[in-house]
Amino acid sequence: MSSLKARFSLAGAALLWAGFAHAAPPPPYEATPQLIEAAKKEGAVVFYTSTDVEVAEKLAAAFE
């Protein structure tokens, strides 16, 4: 890869990362009685993560 291409690639990656770093999370859903009942009908929560097992277990226990 040429030096000029490498510089543009790094600059593009930095700009892309900067955009993600400043993004705000969406607002939370309001926990209405209808939403709670619909969740109860689902019956299960599936939690996928690449977090360390001990951390994930603590998070799951706190959720319960």
Summary of the structure (lengths in Angstrom):
residues: 64
radius of gyration: 20.4
end to end distance: 51.3
largest distance: 59.6
contacts: 89
relative contact order: 0.07
helix: 62%
strand: 0%
